Structures are given as C-alpha cells and as structure tokens.
C-alpha cells in the first residue's frame, strides 16, 4: 500500500479555493510555454495527446497554439473539470483512465509534485503510450522554497523548541531520472532550471502560494494554528537571510523537466558511458526559465 504523504482532498479544496480568486499563474504560464517550445523541437506528429493533472489549461493552450490538437485533460477534481475546455475526463493522476498503447504523447506541467505514488504514475503513463510515444513533464524540484523552509525551521526552533513540516518536500532531479528508468522509459532525460521571484515581504509570497493552491498539503502537517510569534519571527529570519539590498526578499522555484520515450526498436541505443558528444537534454531544450523578478515585481 502506498504511503500517504499528501492530503489529496485538501489539495483539491485548495485548488478550488484558488480558482475562485485571482490566480497567481506566472510560474505555470512560464513552464507551459517552456514545455511547448521544447515539444516544438521534436520532429514528430502527435495526434492522441493527454495532459496529466496540469492545474489549468495553460499547457493545453500552449500546445494547441503551436498546431497540435488540444490535449485531453485528466483533471482530478470534478468541479474544476467543469471549468476546463473539452475534452476533459475526471481522473486522479494515480488512476489514469487511458488504455494501454493509446497515446502518442503525454504531458504534465506542475501537476505531479503532490502525488503520493509517483513511480506508479510514471508506470501508468508508460503503459498508455504507444511504442515510440513521448512523455514530457515538469514538476517542482527539491530546492523550491528553500528560503521559506529554512526561515520556518529557524523560527520554530527558537520560539517553539522544535520543528514541524511547514513546506512540502519536492522531487530531486536525480531521483526523478531513476524513476523514469524504473518505469521502463527509453532515453530518459531530466534537467532543472531555477526561477527567482522577488517579493516585498514573505507575506506577499505566502499570498501567492495560496493563490496557486500550493500551501502546505502534507498529511502529517501540524493541525494546530501557527502561533503569531512564530510567524513574525519567521518573517524576520527570512528578511535577515534572504533580502536583497533594496529590501525585497528572494524566493526560489526549481523546475525539474523530464522526458522519456516508450521503447521502440527504431530508437537509438544508449552509448557507452562517456562517449556522448552532445546531451539529449540540449537537443530537446528550447529555452531556460529566466532568473529575475516576477513580472511587475
């Protein structure tokens, strides 16, 4: 039985709440454009395409805008599925409804970092792809919100005398590559980019996380309210350690991009270690997420 790290019902409720307000979609918008640009470099024709758990239609629209059919969206939350452009099916990321060898392409943008059974999801996607089908996805990496994690740890140690899980753990780029191999993907590639977003203070960052539906979803989170003294001390520590000379604070978002192919006899066989002259990551990669301020920041 898969260990439950994330409260999936809470993830859904927070996504619904975020959808009612003003979205903070700058990160997802950049990731969607990056994935669509990478896909444009692949000289292939894709007709049967599925989007697995991307929180909005940003990636589907970016792909359709480059000439491919609008992907079928697998949306975990029924009320949100009714807001999505057709075609859409209600399905959690860990119970995908696709038949074996039915897809040419599966994509996902920032929809898999709160999945409990990531190896299982990869295996399901691999089975759903036709031979020589492509899986292209992006998820938040382990360095995401490292500043917030450190500030909370310091404040709780000082004020409360101990630590509690306040920021969800994210995937390590090396671990993701290994999971692709374990799921049976050929020619797996992973790389990561960092986006640094600047805010006036940590409370503005936390408002954006709330608007993304990305606040703490851990099943083992502390259930008592955060003490005001701890919160204020966390804000002080964050500013002391991670503020620029102009007083604005930095927040890191690491985006891990991954790709893999369903095996096919026509594919290039792996080279001997150390014999490659170019990385497949370079061939697939069109742009890097820039390091800079949030638009308008």
matplotlib code that plots the C-alpha trace (Angstrom):
import matplotlib.pyplot as plt

x = [0.0, 1.4, 2.2, 0.1, 2.4, -0.2, -3.8, -5.4, -8.7, -7.0, -5.1, -8.4, -10.1, -7.2, -7.2, -11.0, -10.5, -7.6, -9.8, -12.4, -9.9, -7.3, -4.8, -1.0, -0.3, 3.0, 5.0, 2.7, 2.5, 6.3, 6.5, 3.7, 5.5, 8.8, 7.3, 5.5, 8.8, 10.7, 8.0, 8.2, 11.8, 10.7, 10.2, 7.2, 3.4, 1.3, -2.5, -3.6, -2.4, -3.2, -2.4, -2.0, -3.0, -1.8, -3.8, -5.2, -5.5, -2.2, -0.2, -3.1, -3.5, 0.2, 0.4, -2.7, -1.3, 1.6, -0.5, -1.2, -4.7, -6.0, -4.9, -7.4, -7.2, -7.1, -8.5, -8.6, -11.3, -14.8, -15.9, -12.7, -13.2, -16.5, -14.5, -11.9, -12.2, -13.4, -12.2, -11.7, -12.1, -12.3, -9.4, -6.8, -3.2, -2.6, -5.6, -5.4, -8.2, -6.2, -6.0, -2.6, -0.8, -3.5, -1.4, 1.2, 2.1, 1.5, 2.4, 2.1, 3.0, 3.3, 0.7, 2.7, 4.6, 1.8, 1.3, 1.9, 2.8, 5.0, 6.6, 3.1, 2.0, 5.1, 4.4, 0.7, 1.9, 4.4, 1.8, -0.6, 1.9, 2.2, 5.7, 7.9, 5.4, 6.8, 6.3, 7.2, 6.6, 7.7, 7.4, 8.7, 12.2, 13.8, 15.2, 11.8, 11.0, 14.3, 14.3, 10.9, 11.7, 14.9, 13.2, 10.4, 12.9, 14.9, 11.8, 10.2, 13.4, 13.8, 10.1, 8.5, 11.5, 11.1, 10.2, 7.0, 6.6, 5.5, 6.8, 6.2, 9.2, 9.8, 11.4, 15.2, 16.2, 18.4, 15.6, 13.2, 15.6, 15.9, 12.1, 11.8, 14.2, 12.4, 9.1, 10.6, 11.2, 13.8, 16.3, 15.2, 16.3, 16.0, 17.2, 16.3, 16.0, 15.7, 13.3, 14.0, 10.9, 11.2, 8.6, 8.1, 7.9, 7.2, 3.5, 3.3, 5.0, 2.5, -0.4, 0.9, 1.3, -2.4, -3.5, -1.6, -3.4, 0.1, 0.1, 1.1, -0.7, 1.2, -0.8, 1.5, 1.2, 0.7, -3.0, -2.8, -2.7, 0.6, 1.5, 1.7, 5.1, 6.5, 5.1, 6.5, 9.9, 9.9, 9.3, 12.2, 14.6, 13.5, 14.3, 17.6, 18.9, 17.3, 16.7, 18.5, 20.0, 16.7, 14.9, 12.9, 13.2, 14.0, 12.0, 13.4, 11.3, 13.2, 11.5, 12.6, 11.8, 11.7, 11.2, 11.2, 10.1, 8.1, 10.6, 10.7, 13.2, 13.9, 15.3, 19.0, 20.7, 22.5, 26.1, 28.9, 29.4, 31.5, 31.2, 28.4, 29.3, 26.0, 23.3, 19.8, 18.7, 20.4, 18.5, 15.2, 15.7, 14.5, 14.6, 15.5, 13.3, 14.9, 16.2, 14.7, 11.8, 8.2, 6.6, 5.7, 7.9]
y = [0.0, 3.4, 5.7, 8.8, 11.8, 14.4, 15.0, 14.8, 16.1, 19.1, 19.6, 19.6, 22.0, 24.5, 24.3, 25.0, 28.0, 29.3, 29.0, 31.3, 34.1, 36.0, 33.4, 33.6, 31.9, 33.4, 30.2, 27.8, 30.1, 30.1, 26.4, 25.7, 27.9, 26.2, 22.7, 23.7, 25.2, 22.0, 19.9, 22.1, 20.9, 17.3, 16.4, 14.3, 14.3, 13.8, 13.2, 11.3, 13.6, 13.7, 16.3, 14.6, 16.8, 20.2, 22.6, 24.8, 24.8, 26.8, 23.9, 22.6, 26.0, 26.4, 23.1, 23.8, 27.2, 25.5, 23.5, 20.2, 19.0, 20.3, 17.5, 15.6, 16.8, 14.4, 16.6, 15.1, 17.5, 17.2, 20.8, 22.1, 19.7, 21.5, 24.7, 23.2, 23.2, 20.0, 17.3, 16.5, 13.5, 13.4, 11.2, 11.4, 11.3, 8.0, 6.3, 7.3, 6.1, 5.6, 2.3, 0.6, 2.0, 4.6, 7.8, 9.4, 12.0, 12.6, 15.9, 17.5, 20.9, 21.3, 18.7, 15.8, 17.2, 16.3, 12.8, 10.0, 7.3, 9.0, 5.7, 4.3, 7.4, 7.0, 3.3, 4.1, 6.8, 4.4, 1.7, 4.3, 5.4, 3.7, 2.4, 5.4, 7.7, 10.6, 11.7, 15.3, 16.9, 19.5, 19.4, 21.4, 20.3, 19.9, 23.4, 25.0, 27.4, 26.6, 30.0, 29.6, 26.2, 27.5, 30.5, 28.4, 25.9, 28.6, 30.4, 27.2, 26.0, 29.3, 30.0, 26.6, 24.4, 22.0, 21.6, 20.7, 20.1, 23.5, 23.2, 20.2, 18.2, 18.3, 15.8, 15.5, 15.7, 12.6, 10.6, 11.6, 10.3, 7.0, 6.7, 7.1, 4.3, 2.0, 2.7, 1.4, 4.6, 4.7, 7.6, 9.3, 12.9, 15.2, 18.8, 21.7, 25.4, 28.0, 30.9, 33.5, 35.6, 38.7, 40.0, 43.0, 40.6, 36.9, 37.6, 38.5, 35.2, 33.3, 35.1, 33.9, 30.3, 30.5, 31.8, 28.9, 26.4, 25.3, 25.9, 23.0, 19.8, 17.3, 14.6, 14.9, 18.6, 20.1, 20.6, 23.4, 27.1, 28.7, 30.9, 34.6, 35.0, 32.1, 33.6, 37.1, 35.6, 33.5, 36.8, 38.4, 35.5, 35.4, 39.1, 38.8, 35.9, 36.3, 40.0, 42.0, 45.4, 47.1, 45.2, 42.8, 39.1, 36.2, 33.0, 30.1, 27.8, 24.9, 23.4, 19.8, 18.9, 15.3, 13.3, 9.7, 7.5, 4.3, 1.8, 1.0, -1.0, 2.1, 4.1, 4.9, 2.5, 4.0, 5.0, 3.7, 5.9, 8.9, 8.5, 11.1, 14.3, 16.1, 15.7, 14.8, 17.5, 20.1, 18.8, 18.9, 22.2, 25.4, 28.0, 28.3, 29.8, 33.2, 34.2, 37.5, 39.3, 38.3, 40.3, 43.6, 43.0]
z = [0.0, -1.0, 2.0, 2.0, 2.1, 0.9, 1.8, -1.6, -0.5, 0.9, -2.3, -4.2, -1.8, -2.0, -5.8, -5.9, -3.5, -5.6, -8.8, -7.2, -6.6, -8.6, -9.8, -9.3, -12.6, -13.6, -12.8, -14.6, -17.6, -18.0, -17.5, -20.1, -22.7, -22.0, -22.4, -25.6, -27.0, -26.2, -27.8, -31.0, -31.4, -31.7, -35.3, -34.8, -35.4, -32.3, -32.6, -29.4, -26.6, -22.9, -20.3, -16.9, -13.9, -15.1, -12.8, -15.6, -19.4, -19.8, -21.2, -23.4, -24.9, -25.5, -27.3, -29.4, -30.2, -31.9, -34.2, -32.3, -31.3, -27.9, -25.5, -23.4, -19.9, -17.0, -14.1, -10.6, -9.2, -10.7, -10.0, -11.7, -14.7, -15.4, -15.8, -18.2, -22.0, -23.6, -24.0, -20.3, -18.1, -14.3, -13.1, -10.4, -11.5, -9.8, -11.5, -15.2, -17.5, -20.7, -22.5, -23.0, -26.0, -26.8, -26.6, -28.8, -26.2, -22.5, -20.9, -17.5, -16.1, -12.3, -11.6, -10.2, -7.2, -4.8, -6.0, -3.4, -5.9, -8.5, -9.7, -10.2, -12.2, -14.4, -15.0, -15.9, -18.4, -19.9, -20.4, -22.0, -24.6, -28.0, -28.9, -29.5, -27.7, -25.7, -22.1, -21.4, -18.0, -15.5, -11.7, -8.8, -7.6, -4.2, -3.9, -4.3, -1.5, 0.3, 1.8, 3.3, 4.7, 6.4, 7.8, 9.3, 10.7, 12.5, 13.9, 15.2, 16.8, 18.6, 19.6, 19.8, 20.7, 17.8, 14.1, 12.2, 8.5, 7.1, 3.5, 1.4, 0.1, -3.6, -6.0, -6.5, -10.2, -9.9, -8.2, -11.0, -13.6, -11.8, -11.6, -15.3, -15.9, -13.4, -15.2, -18.4, -20.4, -23.0, -23.4, -20.2, -19.7, -16.7, -16.2, -13.9, -14.1, -11.3, -11.2, -8.6, -7.7, -5.6, -3.1, -0.8, 2.1, 3.0, 3.4, -0.3, -1.1, 1.1, -0.6, -4.0, -2.7, -1.5, -4.9, -6.6, -4.3, -3.2, 0.5, 2.8, 1.8, 3.9, 5.5, 8.6, 8.9, 12.3, 12.9, 15.4, 14.2, 13.6, 16.6, 15.7, 17.4, 15.3, 12.1, 12.9, 13.8, 10.6, 8.6, 10.4, 9.8, 6.1, 5.7, 7.6, 5.5, 2.0, 1.4, -1.4, -0.7, -1.7, 1.0, -1.3, -0.5, -2.8, -3.3, -5.3, -7.6, -9.1, -12.1, -13.0, -16.6, -17.6, -20.8, -21.8, -24.7, -24.8, -26.1, -29.8, -31.9, -34.1, -31.2, -30.8, -28.4, -25.4, -26.0, -23.8, -20.7, -21.5, -25.3, -26.0, -27.8, -27.0, -24.5, -25.5, -23.0, -25.2, -28.2, -26.5, -24.7, -26.3, -23.6, -20.0, -17.3, -16.6, -13.3, -12.4, -10.8, -11.0, -13.9, -12.4, -9.3]

ax = plt.figure().add_subplot(projection="3d")
ax.plot(x, y, z, "-o")
ax.set_aspect("equal")
plt.show()
